[in-house]
Amino acid sequence: MFFECVEAAVVASVDVIPLNFSVYPNPTTDWVTLDFGQHLQSMNVSVISLSGQVLSSQDYQEVLQIRTKIEGRPEIYLVKAKGSGIRDKYFRILKK
């Protein structure tokens, strides 16, 4: 048997909306606000522990700002925001 190795490249074009997110207050005692700076068609926001456990996940439609509660003991959490046409963004939030 004879196998031939072939190199291949895949090129794709994806429109990505540039965003300047604001997340406040940080540190927080419970609630944080994500301000996207523009209206977005759909977003998913997740709160994740540093061990990787998803503590909450919520879908939103037609949003400019989202307010989410960080439940749990005081420590560092990740807030993940993702949407169509937008690169996933992660924010490190300190809960006091």
N, C-alpha and C positions, 0 to 999 in steps of 0.2 A: 504494500500500500504506500501511496505517496500523498502527502498533504502539503499544500502550499499555504504559506502565511501571507495574508494580505492586510495592509494597513488601510483603515477607513477613517474618515473624519465626518462628523455630523455638524452642520452649521445651521443654527436656528435663530430666528429673530423674534424676540419677545418685547412687546412694549411694556415698559415698567414706569409707573408713575412716580416721579421723585417727590418725596414727602419730607417735611421737617417736623417730626413729632415733638410734642412737649408732654412731659409726664410730671405731675406735681400733686401734692407735695411729696418730697422725698428727702428725708425720711418721713414716714407717715405713722399714724396710730391705727388706721383701718382702711379708709377710702383713698383711692388715687384717681385722678382724672387724666385721661389720654386725650390730648387735643391734636387733631390731625392737620389743622391749618386749612382744610378744604373739605367739602362734602364728598363722602365716599359711598359708593353703591352698596357694598357689603363688606363686613369685617367680622373676624372671629377674634375674641380676646380670651386668652387662657392665663390662669395664675398657676405657676409651677413651683414646687419646692426644689431646693438644691439637690435633693435626692432623685429628682426626676418625676415625682408624683404630680399628676395634674389635679389640682385642688378644685378648680372651677373652669368652665369653658362656656362661652356664650356667643351666639351669633347676633349680629346687628345689621340693620338695613338702613340706608340713607342717613349716615351719621356724620357729624362734624366733631363731636366730643363724646367720649364714653366715660362713665364713672363706674368703677368696680371696687368691690370690697375685698380686702385681703384678710381672709380668716386664718386663724392659727396663732401660734405663739410668736413672740418677737424674734425675728431672725431675718435673713436675706431671702427674698423670693424673686423669681423671674416672672415678668409679665410679657407674654408673647402676643403680638398683634399680626394678623395675616389677613390678606384680602386678595381678590382677583386683580391682577395687574400690579401687585405691590409685593416687594420683597418682604419676607418675614422679618420682623423687628423684635428684638429682645431688649428688655429694660430690667436692670437690677434695681430692686426696690428694698429699702431697709424698713422693716416694721419695728417700731419701738415698743 
